[in-house]
């Protein structure tokens, strides 16, 4: 390298510290802050101005679209007036001139808001009678402002011929324009076919005998549009080549001080003719407001920039010198190391090569190795071999994105560490990164959760054992109820029946030799036996309905609903759309007991007058729903369950446990005064018997 190049490098090396020192000058920093703040204010003002302009253009577009929609509605209203006139003209016999004039006078076209200024009838030129009467092959009858109707209103032109043809072919109103005389505006006419009354009776196609014609005033058609929106200028054209229908005048200010104008041109077809509506509006007031707003923003930005520059100047003057900063940095580093060493959490810091650089005393106790041995070794030494690849990928991703799922205090999956003696243990960890002069440093805070994991596993195991015990108790209880119900029904019921038979036989054998009070006593004994048998059957049915085993789940629920209605007078509606044969004995018993417990809760707490029971199979799921129109319940499900346990009411808890036995889920929908609805969802395969499943 030449000597001059070396001098240039040394000069550049000296220049850079000079620039840095100038930036540390409070005046230079304040000036830079002022310039940056002013630039930001200018950007904000430009953005606001553009947004204001966009909003003004959108508003003008909506106004123009509304004008077009209003014009279409006005033309439709004029067409409706013409249809009413055609209905009168199509009568048999047709109206005479006096009746027609009375009809038009009743409409009062002068005061009507419609653009129609005259109504008439144009007979078809092929009609011989019309030709004889008119001399020109057409007869035209007008009423209303006949003196103001120009003679060329119905002149045969390309437009009028096209309008007649369009109206005859489609049966709809046709719009035509005829050029005015002596620079007058064009004449607008609406044509609607009039059909012969005898054509349908004869079975022929509808025959056109003439046209109902309406003369429109372009000024009365367009001036209400302009009056409804004074800031709008409207220009309308019709047909090809286009004829100018109407042009609203601009204001004097627009002529003297022309400014920015918004313009929009829309074309639409009505009555077979194309109308072009050109709308424009002066955008100067809106843009003037935008300019005023932008100016205000710039002034506010300049003031804010001056205040910001003053603040930067004061902060730079109050900033400590580099020596003080270095001393503070060493003090902060000493404090940080003190915190790391006294932390109860294991803290390990590694560099970008995954080598340990910090290993605090808590980490020594957790991993069973001293800091002297750990520092400089790879982090993979403390990670089980099967997790090393995934951990390295996670750290690399975290170094690029700064996003990690390993954060203290949040639910996360359990990680595993490796002690020096080869023992694996569960940990929770959070990771963070910083960058210093040597590169990135990753710090991991770990917590040994071996005891907590063992406690959670013990709780989970105990909970599952309790659930199994509860399920077994439910099964044993159900089996015991079935046995007792069978014995009551088969043994004691048969004995009572035999006793009643013996009593009847004894009564017949004694005959008339009985004393006067003996028959009454025998009748009382017979009634007592009958009531005992009925009570026995009721107790046996409450313990275990015989029809649940003999007929299946659906008849058993039907019996339960009828018995509930008889006891409490509450109407129960059933929708049991399922095949009962598909359920196993255990599933049928569980579903029956759930319905029985739900109805018991309704009778005790709901104060309801109507209950709905629904049992449906929907695809792979079976849904059981019991809903009432009672008082409902308050609080969330957890509060209701805690209150039930506190009050020693295990109804809902029993329903949840029975549903859990069949892998079902319970959801409750209730509110004060809105009733109580409970929905239990099962998987169909969990309810099926072995025969149904196969």
C-alpha positions in Angstrom: 0.0 0.0 0.0 1.3 3.5 -0.9 2.2 6.1 1.6 -0.6 8.5 0.3 -3.2 5.7 0.7 -2.1 5.2 4.3 -2.4 8.9 4.9 -5.9 8.9 3.5 -6.9 6.0 5.7 -5.5 7.8 8.8 -7.3 11.0 7.8 -10.6 9.1 7.4 -10.0 7.5 10.8 -9.6 11.0 12.3 -12.6 12.4 10.3 -15.0 9.8 11.7 -14.4 10.7 15.4 -14.8 14.4 14.3 -18.3 13.7 12.9 -19.3 11.8 16.0 -18.1 14.6 18.2 -20.1 17.1 16.2 -23.2 15.1 16.6 -22.6 15.2 20.3 -22.8 19.0 20.1 -26.2 20.0 21.6 -26.7 22.7 19.0 -26.1 20.3 16.1 -28.3 17.7 17.6 -31.1 20.2 18.2 -30.9 21.4 14.6 -31.1 17.8 13.3 -34.1 17.2 15.6 -35.8 20.3 14.3 -35.3 19.3 10.6 -36.5 15.7 11.2 -39.6 16.9 13.1 -40.4 19.4 10.3 -40.1 16.7 7.7 -42.4 14.5 9.6 -45.0 17.4 9.9 -44.7 17.9 6.1 -45.3 14.2 5.5 -48.4 14.2 7.8 -49.8 17.4 6.1 -49.3 15.8 2.7 -51.0 12.6 3.8 -54.0 14.5 5.3 -54.4 16.6 2.1 -54.5 13.5 0.0 -56.9 11.8 2.3 -59.1 14.9 2.2 -59.1 14.9 -1.6 -59.9 11.2 -1.7 -62.8 11.8 0.7 -64.1 14.7 -1.4 -64.0 12.6 -4.6 -65.8 9.7 -3.0 -68.5 12.0 -1.7 -69.0 13.5 -5.2 -69.2 10.0 -6.7 -71.9 9.1 -4.3 -73.8 12.2 -5.1 -73.6 11.6 -8.8 -74.8 8.0 -8.4 -77.7 9.2 -6.3 -78.7 11.6 -9.1 -78.7 8.9 -11.7 -80.8 6.6 -9.4 -83.3 9.5 -8.8 -83.5 10.1 -12.6 -84.3 6.4 -13.2 -87.0 6.5 -10.5 -88.5 9.6 -12.0 -88.7 8.0 -15.5 -90.3 4.9 -14.0 -92.9 7.1 -12.3 -93.7 8.8 -15.6 -94.0 5.4 -17.2 -96.5 4.4 -14.5 -98.6 7.4 -15.3 -98.6 6.4 -19.0 -99.6 2.9 -18.1 -102.6 4.3 -16.2 -103.6 6.2 -19.4 -103.2 3.1 -21.5 -105.5 1.2 -19.2 -108.2 3.7 -20.0 -107.5 3.7 -23.8 -107.6 -0.1 -23.9 -111.2 -0.3 -22.6 -114.0 -1.6 -24.8 -115.5 0.6 -26.1 -112.6 3.1 -26.1 -113.3 6.4 -24.3 -114.8 9.3 -26.2 -112.9 12.6 -26.3 -114.9 14.1 -23.4 -114.1 11.2 -21.1 -110.5 11.4 -22.1 -110.3 15.1 -21.3 -112.0 14.5 -18.0 -109.4 11.9 -17.2 -106.5 14.2 -18.1 -108.0 17.1 -16.2 -108.3 14.9 -13.1 -104.6 14.1 -13.3 -103.8 17.9 -13.4 -100.5 17.7 -15.2 -99.7 21.4 -14.5 -99.5 20.8 -10.8 -98.2 17.3 -10.8 -94.6 16.7 -9.8 -94.2 14.5 -12.9 -92.3 15.6 -16.0 -95.3 14.6 -18.1 -96.9 17.7 -19.6 -99.3 16.0 -22.1 -100.9 12.6 -22.8 -102.3 11.4 -26.1 -103.1 8.4 -28.3 -101.4 7.7 -31.6 -103.3 5.1 -33.7 -101.4 2.6 -35.7 -100.7 3.8 -39.3 -101.9 0.5 -40.8 -105.4 1.1 -39.4 -107.7 2.1 -42.4 -110.1 4.0 -40.2 -107.3 6.0 -38.7 -105.9 6.7 -42.2 -109.2 8.0 -43.4 -109.7 10.2 -40.4 -106.2 11.8 -40.4 -105.4 12.0 -44.0 -101.8 11.3 -43.3 -102.2 7.7 -42.1 -102.3 8.6 -38.4 -104.8 10.1 -36.0 -103.6 11.8 -32.9 -105.8 12.8 -30.0 -104.3 15.1 -27.3 -105.7 16.5 -24.2 -104.2 18.8 -21.5 -101.8 21.5 -22.7 -102.6 20.9 -26.3 -101.8 24.5 -27.3 -98.1 24.1 -26.1 -97.5 20.7 -27.8 -95.3 21.4 -30.9 -96.6 20.0 -34.2 -93.4 18.0 -34.6 -93.9 15.9 -31.4 -94.8 12.8 -33.4 -92.9 13.5 -36.6 -91.7 10.3 -38.2 -87.9 10.1 -37.4 -85.4 7.4 -36.8 -85.9 7.8 -33.1 -89.7 7.6 -33.1 -89.8 4.7 -35.5 -87.2 2.8 -33.3 -89.3 3.7 -30.2 -92.5 2.3 -31.7 -90.7 -0.8 -32.8 -89.2 -1.3 -29.4 -92.5 -0.8 -27.6 -94.4 -3.2 -30.0 -91.7 -5.9 -29.7 -91.2 -5.8 -25.9 -94.5 -4.5 -24.6 -92.5 -2.0 -22.4 -92.4 1.8 -22.6 -90.0 3.3 -25.2 -88.2 6.6 -24.9 -87.6 8.8 -28.0 -86.3 12.3 -28.6 -87.2 14.6 -31.5 -85.0 17.7 -32.2 -86.8 21.0 -31.3 -87.5 23.8 -33.6 -85.6 27.1 -33.7 -82.9 26.0 -31.3 -85.5 24.8 -28.8 -84.6 21.8 -26.6 -85.5 18.3 -27.9 -88.9 16.9 -27.3 -89.0 13.7 -25.1 -91.8 11.2 -25.7 -92.7 8.0 -24.0 -94.5 5.3 -26.1 -96.5 2.4 -24.7 -98.4 -0.1 -27.0 -102.2 -0.4 -26.8 -103.6 -3.8 -27.7 -106.8 -4.8 -29.3 -109.3 -6.1 -26.7 -110.6 -8.8 -29.1 -107.2 -10.4 -29.9 -107.0 -12.5 -26.7 -110.6 -13.6 -26.9 -110.0 -14.9 -30.4 -106.9 -16.8 -29.3 -104.6 -14.7 -31.5 -101.4 -13.0 -30.5 -101.9 -9.7 -28.9 -102.4 -7.1 -31.6 -101.1 -3.6 -31.4 -103.7 -1.0 -32.5 -101.9 2.1 -31.4 -99.6 3.7 -28.8 -100.3 5.7 -25.6 -97.9 8.7 -25.8 -96.6 11.0 -23.1 -94.8 14.2 -23.8 -92.1 15.0 -21.2 -90.6 18.4 -20.3 -86.8 18.0 -20.0 -86.6 21.0 -17.7 -89.3 19.6 -15.3 -87.4 16.2 -15.5 -83.9 17.5 -14.6 -84.4 20.7 -12.5 -85.6 18.9 -9.4 -82.3 17.0 -9.5 -80.3 20.2 -9.6 -82.5 21.8 -6.9 -82.0 18.9 -4.5 -78.2 19.3 -4.7 -77.3 23.0 -5.5 -73.6 22.4 -5.8 -74.1 20.1 -8.7 -74.0 20.9 -12.4 -75.9 18.4 -14.6 -75.8 17.9 -18.4 -77.9 15.2 -20.1 -77.8 13.7 -23.6 -79.9 11.0 -25.4 -79.4 8.7 -28.4 -76.9 8.3 -31.1 -75.9 10.8 -32.4 -76.5 12.4 -29.0 -79.0 15.2 -28.5 -78.5 17.7 -25.7 -81.5 17.4 -23.4 -80.6 19.7 -20.5 -77.6 21.7 -19.1 -77.8 23.4 -15.8 -76.1 26.8 -15.6 -73.0 27.3 -13.4 -72.9 30.0 -10.8 -71.2 33.4 -11.4 -68.4 32.5 -9.0 -67.6 29.3 -11.1 -67.5 31.4 -14.3 -65.3 34.2 -12.8 -63.1 32.0 -10.6 -62.9 28.6 -12.2 -61.2 26.0 -10.0 -60.8 22.3 -9.7 -64.0 20.5 -10.7 -65.0 16.9 -10.1 -66.6 15.2 -13.1 -68.5 12.0 -13.7 -70.4 10.7 -16.7 -72.8 7.8 -16.4 -74.8 6.1 -19.2 -77.8 3.9 -18.8 -80.6 2.5 -21.0 -84.2 3.3 -20.5 -87.0 2.5 -22.9 -84.5 1.4 -25.5 -82.7 4.7 -25.6 -79.3 5.5 -24.1 -79.2 8.4 -21.6 -75.9 10.0 -20.7 -75.8 12.0 -17.5 -72.7 14.2 -17.0 -72.3 15.6 -13.5 -69.7 18.0 -12.2 -69.1 20.0 -9.0 -66.7 22.6 -7.8 -64.1 21.0 -5.6 -62.4 24.3 -4.7 -64.1 24.7 -1.3 -63.2 21.2 -0.2 -59.6 21.5 -1.4 -59.4 24.9 0.3 -60.4 23.3 3.6 -57.8 20.6 3.0 -55.1 23.3 2.3 -56.1 25.1 5.5 -55.9 21.9 7.5 -52.5 21.1 6.0 -51.3 24.6 6.9 -52.5 24.2 10.4 -50.7 20.8 10.6 -47.5 22.4 9.3 -47.7 25.2 11.8 -48.3 22.8 14.7 -45.5 20.6 13.3 -43.1 23.6 13.3 -44.0 24.4 16.9 -43.6 20.8 17.9 -40.3 20.6 16.1 -39.0 23.7 18.0 -40.1 22.2 21.3 -38.5 18.9 20.4 -35.3 20.6 19.4 -35.2 22.5 22.7 -35.8 19.2 24.6 -33.0 17.5 22.6 -30.7 20.4 23.3 -31.3 20.2 27.1 -30.9 16.4 27.2 -27.7 16.5 25.2 -26.3 19.2 27.6 -27.4 17.0 30.6 -26.0 13.8 29.1 -23.0 12.4 31.0 -19.5 12.1 29.5 -18.3 8.9 27.9 -16.1 8.2 31.0 -19.1 8.5 33.3 -21.1 6.2 31.0 -18.3 3.6 31.0 -18.2 3.8 34.8 -21.9 3.4 35.0 -21.8 0.4 32.6 -19.2 -1.3 34.8 -21.4 -0.6 37.9 -24.5 -2.0 36.1 -22.6 -5.1 35.0 -21.5 -5.7 38.6 -25.1 -5.3 39.8 -26.4 -7.7 37.1 -23.8 -10.3 38.0 -24.8 -10.0 41.7 -28.4 -10.5 40.8 -27.6 -13.5 38.6 -25.5 -15.1 41.4 -28.2 -14.6 44.0 -31.1 -15.8 41.8 -32.9 -18.9 42.9 -33.5 -19.8 39.3 -30.8 -21.6 37.2 -29.4 -19.0 34.8 -27.2 -20.1 31.8 -25.9 -17.7 29.2 -24.4 -18.9 25.9 -22.9 -17.2 22.9 -23.7 -17.6 19.2 -21.7 -20.8 19.1 -23.9 -22.3 21.9 -20.9 -22.3 24.4 -21.6 -21.5 28.0 -20.3 -18.1 29.2 -22.3 -17.6 32.5 -23.3 -20.4 34.9 -24.8 -19.2 38.2 -24.7 -21.1 41.6 -28.3 -22.2 41.2 -27.4 -23.9 37.9 -24.5 -25.7 39.6 -27.0 -27.2 42.1 -29.6 -28.1 39.4 -27.1 -29.8 37.0 -24.7 -31.1 39.6 -21.6 -29.5 38.1 -19.4 -26.6 39.0 -19.2 -23.3 37.0 -15.5 -23.9 36.3 -16.4 -27.1 34.4 -19.5 -25.8 32.7 -18.1 -22.5 31.3 -16.7 -23.0 27.8 -18.6 -26.3 27.3 -21.4 -26.7 24.7 -25.0 -26.2 25.9 -25.9 -29.6 24.4 -24.0 -31.2 27.3 -27.0 -30.3 29.5 -29.7 -31.4 27.0 -30.8 -35.1 26.5 -29.6 -36.4 23.2 -33.1 -36.9 21.7 -33.9 -33.1 22.2 -30.6 -31.6 21.0 -31.5 -31.1 17.3 -34.9 -29.5 18.1 -33.3 -27.2 20.7 -30.6 -26.0 18.3 -33.3 -25.3 15.6 -35.4 -23.4 18.2 -32.5 -21.2 19.3 -31.5 -20.5 15.7 -35.1 -19.4 14.9 -35.2 -17.3 18.1 -32.0 -15.6 17.1 -33.5 -14.6 13.7 -37.1 -13.7 14.7 -36.9 -13.0 18.5 -40.1 -15.0 19.0 -40.2 -18.0 21.4 -42.8 -20.1 23.1 -40.6 -20.7 26.1 -41.6 -18.0 28.5 -41.9 -18.2 32.3 -45.4 -18.0 33.8 -47.2 -19.2 30.7 -48.6 -22.7 30.0 -46.1 -24.6 28.0 -44.9 -28.1 27.3 -42.4 -29.6 29.8 -38.8 -29.6 28.7 -36.1 -31.9 30.0 -32.5 -31.3 31.2 -29.6 -33.6 31.7 -27.6 -33.7 35.0 -24.0 -34.4 35.2 -24.7 -38.0 36.4 -26.9 -38.7 33.3 -30.2 -38.3 35.0 -33.0 -36.5 33.0 -35.3 -34.2 34.9 -38.2 -31.9 33.8 -37.7 -28.1 33.7 -39.5 -24.9 32.7 -37.4 -22.4 30.8 -37.5 -19.0 29.3 -35.0 -17.6 26.8 -34.0 -14.0 25.9 -31.3 -12.5 23.8 -29.1 -9.3 23.8 -26.4 -8.0 21.5 -23.1 -6.6 22.7 -19.8 -5.7 21.1 -18.9 -9.4 20.8 -22.2 -10.6 19.2 -25.4 -12.1 20.4 -25.8 -13.6 23.9 -28.7 -16.0 24.7 -29.8 -16.3 28.4 -31.9 -19.2 29.6 -33.7 -19.1 33.0 -34.6 -22.7 34.2 -36.6 -24.1 37.0 -36.5 -27.7 38.2 -40.1 -28.9 38.3 -39.5 -32.5 39.2 -41.5 -32.3 42.4 -44.4 -30.5 40.7 -44.5 -32.9 37.8 -44.6 -35.8 40.3 -47.4 -34.1 42.2 -49.4 -33.4 39.0 -49.0 -37.0 37.9 -50.1 -38.2 41.3 -53.2 -35.9 41.2 -54.0 -37.1 37.7 -53.6 -40.7 38.7 -55.7 -40.2 41.8 -58.4 -38.4 39.8 -58.6 -41.2 37.2 -58.8 -43.8 40.0 -61.6 -41.8 41.7 -63.4 -41.7 38.3 -63.0 -45.4 37.9 -64.2 -45.9 41.5 -67.2 -43.7 40.8 -68.0 -45.5 37.6 -67.7 -48.9 39.4 -69.9 -47.6 42.2 -72.5 -46.5 39.7 -72.4 -49.9 38.0 -72.7 -51.7 41.3 -75.5 -49.4 42.4 -77.3 -49.9 39.2 -76.9 -53.7 39.4 -78.1 -53.6 43.0 -81.2 -51.6 42.1 -81.9 -54.1 39.3 -81.6 -57.0 41.7 -83.8 -55.4 44.3 -86.4 -54.4 41.7 -86.4 -58.0 40.3 -86.8 -59.5 43.7 -89.6 -57.0 44.7 -91.4 -57.7 41.4 -90.9 -61.4 41.1 -90.8 -62.6 44.7 -92.8 -60.2 46.9 -95.1 -59.3 44.1 -96.0 -62.9 43.5 -96.5 -63.5 47.2 -98.9 -60.6 47.5 -100.7 -61.8 44.4 -101.0 -65.3 45.9 -102.2 -63.8 49.2 -104.9 -61.9 47.2 -106.0 -65.1 45.5 -106.1 -67.0 48.8 -108.2 -64.2 50.3 -110.7 -64.4 47.4 -110.9 -68.2 47.7 -111.5 -67.9 51.5 -114.2 -65.3 50.9 -116.0 -67.6 48.4 -115.7 -70.6 50.6 -117.3 -68.9 53.7 -120.1 -67.7 51.5 -123.2 -66.4 53.4 -122.1 -67.8 56.8 -120.1 -64.6 57.4 -120.9 -62.2 60.2 -122.1 -58.8 59.2 -118.6 -57.1 59.7 -116.5 -59.8 58.0 -117.2 -58.9 54.4 -116.2 -55.3 55.0 -113.0 -56.5 56.7 -112.2 -58.8 53.8 -112.8 -56.0 51.3 -110.5 -53.7 53.2 -107.8 -56.5 53.2 -108.2 -56.8 49.4 -107.9 -53.1 48.9 -104.8 -53.0 51.2 -103.2 -55.8 49.1 -104.0 -53.9 45.9 -102.4 -50.7 47.2 -99.4 -52.7 48.5 -99.0 -54.2 45.0 -99.2 -50.8 43.4 -96.7 -49.3 45.8 -94.5 -52.3 45.2 -94.6 -51.8 41.4 -93.9 -48.1 41.7 -90.9 -48.7 44.0 -89.6 -51.4 41.6 -90.1 -49.1 38.6 -88.2 -46.2 40.4 -85.4 -48.6 41.2 -85.2 -50.1 37.7 -88.0 -49.8 35.1 -88.7 -53.3 33.8 -89.4 -51.9 30.3 -85.8 -50.5 30.1 -84.6 -54.1 30.0 -87.6 -55.5 28.1 -88.5 -52.8 25.6 -85.4 -50.5 25.5 -84.5 -46.9 26.1 -87.1 -45.0 24.1 -90.2 -46.6 25.7 -88.6 -46.2 29.1 -88.1 -42.5 28.6 -91.7 -42.3 27.3 -92.9 -43.9 30.5 -90.7 -41.7 32.6 -92.1 -38.5 30.9 -95.7 -39.6 31.3 -95.1 -40.5 35.0 -93.4 -37.1 35.5 -96.4 -35.3 33.9 -98.9 -37.2 36.1 -97.0 -36.4 39.3 -96.1 -32.7 38.8 -98.5 -31.5 36.0 -95.5 -30.3 33.8 -95.9 -30.9 30.1 -93.0 -32.9 28.6 -92.5 -32.9 24.8 -90.4 -35.7 23.4 -88.4 -35.9 20.2 -86.7 -39.3 20.4 -85.5 -39.9 16.8 -83.2 -42.8 17.3 -83.0 -46.6 17.2 -83.0 -47.8 20.7 -81.7 -51.2 19.8 -78.3 -49.7 19.0 -77.6 -48.8 22.6 -75.8 -51.2 25.0 -77.3 -52.0 28.4 -74.8 -49.7 30.2 -75.4 -46.9 27.8 -79.2 -47.2 28.0 -79.0 -47.2 31.8 -76.8 -44.2 31.9 -79.0 -42.2 29.4 -82.1 -43.1 31.4 -80.6 -42.0 34.7 -79.4 -38.7 33.2 -82.9 -38.0 31.9 -84.4 -39.1 35.3 -82.0 -36.8 37.3 -82.6 -33.9 34.9 -86.4 -34.2 35.4 -85.9 -34.4 39.2 -83.9 -31.1 39.1 -86.7 -29.5 37.0 -89.3 -30.6 39.6 -87.2 -29.3 42.5 -85.7 -26.1 41.3 -86.9 -24.9 37.9 -90.6 -23.8 38.6 -91.2 -24.7 35.0 -94.4 -25.5 33.0 -92.8 -27.1 30.0 -89.9 -29.5 29.4 -88.5 -30.7 26.0 -86.5 -33.9 25.7 -84.6 -34.5 22.5 -82.5 -37.5 21.6 -81.0 -37.6 18.1 -78.2 -39.3 16.2 -76.3 -36.7 14.1 -73.6 -38.3 12.1 -70.9 -39.7 14.4 -72.5 -38.1 17.5 -75.5 -38.8 19.7 -77.0 -35.7 21.3 -79.3 -35.7 24.3 -80.9 -32.3 25.3 -83.2 -31.5 28.2 -84.5 -27.9 28.2 -87.2 -26.2 30.4 -88.8 -22.8 30.5 -88.2 -22.2 34.2 -86.3 -19.7 36.3 -82.8 -20.5 34.9 -79.6 -20.2 36.9 -77.0 -17.5 37.6 -73.2 -17.6 37.6 -70.7 -19.5 35.5 -70.6 -23.4 35.4 -67.7 -23.5 37.8 -69.6 -21.5 40.4 -72.7 -23.6 39.9 -70.6 -26.8 40.5 -69.0 -25.4 43.6 -72.4 -24.3 45.0 -73.8 -27.8 44.3 -70.9 -29.4 46.2 -71.3 -27.0 49.1 -75.1 -27.6 49.2 -74.5 -31.4 49.1 -76.5 -31.6 45.8 -74.8 -34.0 43.5 -77.3 -34.0 40.6 -75.3 -32.2 38.0 -72.1 -33.8 39.2 -73.6 -37.2 38.8 -74.8 -36.3 35.3 -71.3 -35.2 34.4 -69.8 -38.4 35.8 -72.3 -40.6 33.9 -71.5 -38.7 30.7 -67.7 -39.1 31.3 -68.2 -42.9 31.7 -69.3 -42.9 28.1 -66.8 -40.3 26.8 -69.5 -37.6 26.7 -69.4 -33.9 27.2 -71.9 -31.7 29.0 -72.7 -28.1 28.1 -75.2 -25.9 29.9 -77.0 -22.9 28.5 -79.0 -20.8 31.1 -79.7 -17.3 32.2 -82.0 -15.8 34.9 -85.6 -16.1 33.6 -84.5 -17.7 30.4 -84.8 -21.4 31.4 -82.2 -24.1 31.7 -80.9 -26.2 28.8 -78.5 -29.1 29.2 -76.9 -30.8 26.2 -74.9 -34.0 26.4 -73.0 -35.1 23.4 -71.7 -38.7 23.0 -69.8 -40.6 20.4 -72.1 -43.1 18.8 -69.6 -45.9 19.0 -69.3 -45.4 22.8 -73.1 -46.1 23.1 -73.4 -49.0 20.7 -73.7 -52.6 21.8 -71.4 -55.1 20.4 -74.0 -56.5 18.0 -74.8 -52.9 16.7 -71.2 -52.0 16.4 -70.4 -55.1 14.4 
